[in-house]
Amino acid sequence: MSAGPWSECVVVRSGDGSLAFVSTTSEALAMLQEAWPRRKGPAYYAAVGACEEVLSGHLPPYVARIAFLDACREAGIAVAP
């Protein structure tokens, strides 16, 4: 199983108004671990786990993308349509 680029990029708006383009599981995991707001709930932890499983080759990349989107919504991070 490949952990290559996602089929669709996720565009998120940070608290300062800048945009981040997340297009791989590695980028998503880095954002989750290094640039996440203080509020971390179940979706955040599920997304970290999903990203780790994808990078280990146990899950397909789309699972990490879906989990990352759920974590963004949970944290109130704006996601571009």
QUICORFEN-V418328 format. One record per residue. SS is DSSP state (2 for helix, 1 for strand, 0 for the rest). PSI is psi in whole degrees, 0 to 359 (999 if undefined). OMEGA is omega as a letter, one per 40 degrees, with the letter a starting at -180 (NA if undefined). Layout:
BEGIN
ss & psi & omega
SS & PSI & OMEGA
SS & PSI & OMEGA
END
This chain:
BEGIN
ss & psi & omega
0 & 133 & a
0 & 141 & i
0 & 35 & a
0 & 195 & a
0 & 149 & i
0 & 160 & i
0 & 332 & i
0 & 134 & i
0 & 147 & i
1 & 123 & i
1 & 119 & a
1 & 147 & i
1 & 124 & a
0 & 174 & a
0 & 331 & i
0 & 4 & i
0 & 353 & i
0 & 158 & i
1 & 144 & i
1 & 136 & i
1 & 114 & a
1 & 116 & a
0 & 4 & i
0 & 162 & i
2 & 323 & i
2 & 319 & i
2 & 320 & i
2 & 315 & a
2 & 320 & i
2 & 318 & i
2 & 317 & i
2 & 319 & a
2 & 332 & a
2 & 338 & a
0 & 33 & a
0 & 145 & i
0 & 167 & a
0 & 325 & a
0 & 110 & a
0 & 116 & a
0 & 196 & a
2 & 321 & a
2 & 324 & i
2 & 309 & a
2 & 326 & i
2 & 321 & i
2 & 317 & i
2 & 314 & i
2 & 318 & i
2 & 317 & i
2 & 316 & i
2 & 321 & i
2 & 321 & i
2 & 313 & a
2 & 337 & i
0 & 353 & i
0 & 13 & a
0 & 343 & a
0 & 154 & i
0 & 153 & a
2 & 328 & a
2 & 334 & i
2 & 318 & i
2 & 320 & a
2 & 313 & i
2 & 315 & i
2 & 322 & i
2 & 317 & i
2 & 318 & i
2 & 318 & i
2 & 321 & i
2 & 314 & i
2 & 316 & i
2 & 321 & a
2 & 356 & a
0 & 23 & i
0 & 127 & a
1 & 133 & i
1 & 130 & i
0 & 142 & i
0 & 999 & NA
END
